[in-house]
Amino acid sequence: MALLVVLMVWVVLVVVSLFRSVTLVPQGFSGVVLRFGRYHRDLRSGLALVLPSIDRVIRVDLREQPHAVGPLQVLTRDDVPVTVSAIAYVQVRDPRAALLEVSNYKIAVDQLAVFTLRQVVDELPLADVLSERRQINAAVQQRMQQVTDKWGVRINLVDLGPVSRIDAPSAAV
C-alpha cells in the first residue's frame, strides 16, 4: 500500500514536471531563455521544451509597435515656441539584445524619441519646421536608428504630427 502511494506521488510529479517543461511561444513573438539568469537561447514561435525551475522564458513581441511622442513644447532656432508631436513605429529585430542590452527598450525608445524630436526641431527655424516635414521625419528616424541598432530595435518610420505655434502669453505661463 505504501509503495503504491509513493508510486502515485512519483507519477504525479513527473506529469506536472512534463507539463511545466512545455512552453508555447505565440506567432509574432520570440522567447528568450535565461538559464539561472544567464542567456541560453532564443525560441521561435511554436512549442518548445525547457527545464522547469531552471529556465525562465521571456516573451518579446516582434510585431511593429507605434510609440506616440508628445505633444512637446519646443523652441525653434529662431526662439519661436511650437508644439510638436510624432509617432515612431518600432520593431524588435534581435530579442536577446532588446532584453539584455537595455533595461527596458520600450521606455528607452520613448525617451529617445522625445529627446531626438526636441533636438531636431530646436536646430531648425520656424519656417523649416512648418514646411520640411519629410526632412524632420528622416532626421529623427536616422538619429534614433543610430542609437537603437545596438538594442536590437529598428525604427521603421517616424511621422511628425501637427505643428502649432504657441501664443506668447501662454508660453510665458
Beta strands, then each sheet from edge to edge (+ up, - down):
strand 1: 22-25
strand 2: 29-35
strand 3: 38-43
strand 4: 46-49
strand 5: 55-61
strand 6: 65-75
strand 7: 81-92
strand 8: 153-160
strand 9: 164-165
sheet 1: 1+ 4-
sheet 2: 3+ 2- 5+
sheet 3: 6+ 7- 8+
sheet 4: 6+ 7- 9+
end
